[in-house]
Amino acid sequence: MTKGVTIRPACKGDASEMLKVYESFTSQFVGSAARTLKLFRRMLSGKEKVNWVALDNGGRIIGYLCARLDRQMNRGEFREVAVDIDHDFVEVAKPLVEKVQDTFMAKKVSILQTTSIRNPWFEKLFPEFGFFESDTLGVFMYAVLDPRKLLDELSPVFITRLKQLKDWNGSVQIVCSGYSIFLHKTDEETREETWINQHVDIKVELDQALLTRVLFGITEFFQALGSGEIKIETRLHEKASTRVLRGLFPRKQFLIMDYW
């Protein structure tokens, strides 16, 4: 529960705290874009930018909304909404969206646009403001050149997903094209291990192409498991292993893509 949220216009001095919010928010998603203080300061400059931050009772930034006015298209663009993972997304983001939408309406824009509401958080918020999904003909191509680096980049995502799994502690090994990451969850913390000198509770093995398809939602994890494309070794009973695997590979996944 998040109480006592206040909002104000963002300024360049907010860049550091906004970066921390971004890193917290995107830890639950796949493919978080690289952000630096320099990029945030650039995003906070420019007269066509509309940027607001949300603060808790102590004055700490816990969320932000970055938007832009496209005068040529007479369009208001909600570019990025992020909320610290320890706070309620809707309660923090809603006043930000309301304020920026009012700003755009006062400028008499013809269109309001946001990124995909397939983001599981966005779809809880934007439809109530009248947003709907529109198909696009855009094509996105992706290639994995280094499976070890891919696993390193995905490790924080899997750690966050395991951390959110209630009433289960244990160890997981994910093997991709011969490379592994080992994850260990306890009541106190969830972390990546360099090596676990014991049998893991669940071992998942798949190649880099299949892992990419699963993360992009092209292939459903349990369908690939049923067809034998994914190999599982587990010491858990079926119900427990299924719950852990659904936590690691949810049906609805969202990729944060960078277009700054």
C-alpha positions as CSV (number, residue, x, y, z in Angstrom):
1,M,0.0,0.0,0.0
2,T,1.3,3.4,-0.9
3,K,0.0,6.5,0.9
4,G,0.6,10.2,0.9
5,V,1.9,10.4,-2.7
6,T,2.6,14.0,-3.9
7,I,3.7,15.0,-7.4
8,R,5.7,17.9,-8.9
9,P,7.4,18.7,-12.2
10,A,10.7,16.9,-12.6
11,C,14.0,18.9,-12.8
12,K,17.6,17.9,-13.9
13,G,18.5,17.4,-10.2
14,D,16.1,14.5,-10.1
15,A,18.1,12.4,-12.6
16,S,19.9,10.3,-10.0
17,E,16.8,9.3,-8.0
18,M,14.9,8.7,-11.2
19,L,17.6,6.3,-12.4
20,K,17.3,4.4,-9.2
21,V,13.5,4.1,-9.7
22,Y,14.0,2.9,-13.2
23,E,16.5,0.2,-12.1
24,S,14.1,-1.0,-9.4
25,F,11.0,-1.0,-11.7
26,T,12.7,-2.8,-14.7
27,S,14.2,-5.5,-12.5
28,Q,10.9,-7.4,-12.9
29,F,11.0,-7.2,-16.7
30,V,13.1,-8.7,-19.5
31,G,15.5,-6.6,-21.5
32,S,15.8,-3.4,-19.4
33,A,17.5,-0.7,-21.5
34,A,20.8,0.7,-20.4
35,R,20.3,4.0,-18.6
36,T,22.9,6.5,-17.3
37,L,22.7,9.8,-15.5
38,K,23.6,11.5,-18.8
39,L,20.6,10.0,-20.6
40,F,18.2,11.0,-17.8
41,R,19.6,14.6,-17.8
42,R,19.1,14.7,-21.6
43,M,15.5,13.4,-21.2
44,L,14.8,16.1,-18.6
45,S,15.9,18.9,-21.0
46,G,13.9,20.3,-23.9
47,K,10.8,22.5,-24.0
48,E,8.7,19.8,-25.6
49,K,9.3,17.4,-22.7
50,V,6.6,16.9,-20.0
51,N,8.2,15.2,-17.0
52,W,6.7,14.7,-13.5
53,V,7.8,12.8,-10.4
54,A,5.9,11.2,-7.5
55,L,7.3,11.5,-3.9
56,D,6.6,9.6,-0.7
57,N,6.0,11.3,2.7
58,G,9.7,11.7,3.2
59,G,10.2,13.5,-0.1
60,R,11.9,10.6,-1.8
61,I,11.1,10.0,-5.5
62,I,9.2,6.7,-5.9
63,G,7.9,7.1,-9.4
64,Y,8.1,9.3,-12.6
65,L,6.4,9.9,-15.9
66,C,8.3,11.0,-19.0
67,A,6.2,12.4,-21.8
68,R,6.7,14.5,-24.9
69,L,4.6,16.9,-27.0
70,D,5.0,16.2,-30.7
71,R,3.9,19.5,-32.2
72,Q,4.2,18.4,-35.8
73,M,1.7,15.5,-35.2
74,N,-0.2,17.5,-32.5
75,R,0.3,14.4,-30.4
76,G,1.0,13.9,-26.7
77,E,3.2,10.9,-26.1
78,F,3.5,9.1,-22.7
79,R,7.0,7.7,-23.2
80,E,7.9,6.1,-19.9
81,V,6.1,5.4,-16.5
82,A,8.2,3.8,-13.8
83,V,7.4,3.1,-10.1
84,D,9.7,1.7,-7.4
85,I,8.9,-2.0,-7.1
86,D,8.2,-1.6,-3.4
87,H,5.3,0.6,-4.0
88,D,1.9,0.1,-5.6
89,F,2.2,1.0,-9.3
90,V,-1.4,2.2,-9.9
91,E,-1.6,4.4,-6.8
92,V,1.7,6.1,-7.6
93,A,1.3,6.3,-11.4
94,K,-2.3,7.3,-11.6
95,P,-1.9,10.9,-10.3
96,L,1.1,11.3,-12.7
97,V,-1.0,10.2,-15.7
98,E,-3.9,12.4,-14.7
99,K,-1.6,15.4,-14.4
100,V,0.2,14.9,-17.7
101,Q,-3.1,14.1,-19.6
102,D,-4.6,17.3,-18.3
103,T,-1.4,19.1,-19.5
104,F,-1.8,17.7,-23.0
105,M,-5.5,18.4,-23.1
106,A,-4.9,22.0,-22.2
107,K,-2.5,22.2,-25.2
108,K,-5.4,20.8,-27.3
109,V,-3.6,17.8,-28.7
110,S,-5.5,15.6,-31.2
111,I,-4.0,12.3,-30.1
112,L,-2.7,10.8,-26.9
113,Q,-0.3,7.8,-27.3
114,T,1.5,5.5,-24.9
115,T,3.7,2.4,-25.2
116,S,2.1,-1.0,-25.4
117,I,-0.6,-1.7,-22.8
118,R,0.5,-5.3,-23.0
119,N,2.8,-4.2,-20.2
120,P,1.0,-5.9,-17.3
121,W,1.2,-2.8,-15.2
122,F,0.1,-0.4,-18.0
123,E,-3.0,-2.5,-18.7
124,K,-4.2,-1.9,-15.2
125,L,-4.0,1.8,-15.6
126,F,-4.3,3.3,-19.1
127,P,-7.5,1.7,-20.3
128,E,-9.4,3.6,-17.6
129,F,-8.2,6.8,-19.2
130,G,-9.6,5.7,-22.6
131,F,-6.5,4.1,-24.2
132,F,-6.9,1.1,-26.4
133,E,-4.4,-1.1,-28.3
134,S,-3.6,-0.5,-31.9
135,D,-1.8,-3.0,-34.2
136,T,1.4,-2.0,-35.8
137,L,3.3,-3.2,-38.9
138,G,6.7,-2.7,-37.2
139,V,9.1,-5.6,-37.4
140,F,11.7,-6.2,-34.7
141,M,14.7,-8.5,-35.3
142,Y,16.8,-9.9,-32.5
143,A,20.0,-12.0,-32.4
144,V,21.9,-13.5,-29.5
145,L,25.7,-13.5,-30.1
146,D,26.8,-14.5,-26.7
147,P,24.6,-16.9,-24.6
148,R,26.8,-16.3,-21.5
149,K,26.2,-12.6,-21.7
150,L,22.5,-13.2,-22.3
151,L,22.2,-15.2,-19.1
152,D,24.1,-12.6,-17.1
153,E,21.7,-9.9,-18.3
154,L,18.7,-12.0,-17.5
155,S,19.9,-13.1,-14.1
156,P,18.4,-10.0,-12.2
157,V,15.1,-10.7,-13.9
158,F,15.0,-14.3,-12.7
159,I,16.1,-13.3,-9.3
160,T,13.2,-10.8,-9.0
161,R,10.7,-13.4,-10.2
162,L,12.0,-16.0,-7.7
163,K,11.9,-13.3,-4.9
164,Q,8.2,-12.7,-5.7
165,L,7.4,-16.5,-5.4
166,K,5.6,-17.0,-2.1
167,D,6.2,-19.9,0.3
168,W,9.0,-21.5,-1.6
169,N,12.8,-21.6,-1.0
170,G,15.3,-23.6,-2.9
171,S,17.8,-23.5,-5.8
172,V,17.5,-23.3,-9.6
173,Q,19.9,-23.8,-12.4
174,I,19.2,-22.4,-15.8
175,V,21.4,-23.9,-18.6
176,C,21.5,-22.1,-22.0
177,S,23.7,-23.5,-24.8
178,G,26.2,-24.9,-22.3
179,Y,26.3,-21.9,-19.9
180,S,24.6,-21.8,-16.5
181,I,23.4,-19.5,-13.8
182,F,22.6,-20.8,-10.3
183,L,20.0,-19.0,-8.3
184,H,19.3,-19.6,-4.6
185,K,16.3,-18.4,-2.6
186,T,15.9,-18.2,1.2
187,D,13.6,-16.4,3.5
188,E,16.3,-13.6,3.8
189,E,17.3,-13.1,0.2
190,T,17.4,-14.4,-3.4
191,R,20.8,-14.3,-5.1
192,E,22.9,-15.7,-7.9
193,E,25.6,-18.2,-6.8
194,T,28.8,-18.8,-8.6
195,W,28.4,-22.5,-7.9
196,I,26.1,-24.6,-5.8
197,N,28.0,-27.7,-4.5
198,Q,24.8,-29.7,-4.2
199,H,21.9,-30.9,-6.2
200,V,19.6,-28.1,-7.3
201,D,15.8,-28.3,-6.9
202,I,15.1,-27.5,-10.5
203,K,17.4,-27.5,-13.5
204,V,16.1,-26.0,-16.8
205,E,18.0,-26.6,-20.0
206,L,17.3,-25.0,-23.4
207,D,19.2,-23.3,-26.2
208,Q,19.6,-19.6,-26.8
209,A,17.2,-19.4,-29.7
210,L,14.4,-21.1,-27.7
211,L,15.1,-18.9,-24.6
212,T,14.8,-15.8,-26.8
213,R,11.5,-17.0,-28.3
214,V,10.1,-17.8,-24.8
215,L,11.1,-14.3,-23.5
216,F,9.6,-12.6,-26.5
217,G,6.3,-14.5,-26.1
218,I,6.7,-16.3,-29.5
219,T,6.8,-19.7,-27.8
220,E,4.9,-20.6,-24.7
221,F,7.2,-22.2,-22.1
222,F,5.0,-25.2,-21.2
223,Q,4.2,-26.0,-24.8
224,A,7.9,-26.2,-25.5
225,L,8.3,-28.3,-22.4
226,G,5.6,-30.7,-23.6
227,S,7.2,-31.0,-27.0
228,G,10.6,-31.9,-25.5
229,E,12.4,-28.7,-26.6
230,I,13.0,-27.9,-22.9
231,K,14.6,-30.4,-20.5
232,I,13.7,-30.3,-16.8
233,E,15.3,-32.1,-13.9
234,T,13.7,-31.7,-10.5
235,R,13.6,-33.0,-7.0
236,L,10.2,-31.4,-6.4
237,H,6.8,-32.9,-6.8
238,E,4.9,-31.9,-9.9
239,K,2.7,-29.2,-8.3
240,A,5.6,-27.4,-6.7
241,S,7.9,-27.6,-9.7
242,T,5.1,-26.2,-12.0
243,R,4.6,-23.3,-9.6
244,V,8.3,-22.4,-9.6
245,L,8.5,-22.7,-13.4
246,R,5.4,-20.5,-13.9
247,G,7.1,-17.9,-11.6
248,L,10.3,-18.0,-13.7
249,F,8.6,-18.1,-17.1
250,P,5.2,-16.4,-16.8
251,R,2.7,-16.5,-19.8
252,K,2.7,-12.7,-20.0
253,Q,6.1,-11.2,-20.2
254,F,7.1,-7.6,-21.1
255,L,10.3,-6.3,-22.7
256,I,11.5,-2.9,-21.9
257,M,13.0,-1.5,-25.2
258,D,15.0,1.7,-25.4
259,Y,14.1,4.3,-28.0
260,W,15.5,7.5,-26.5
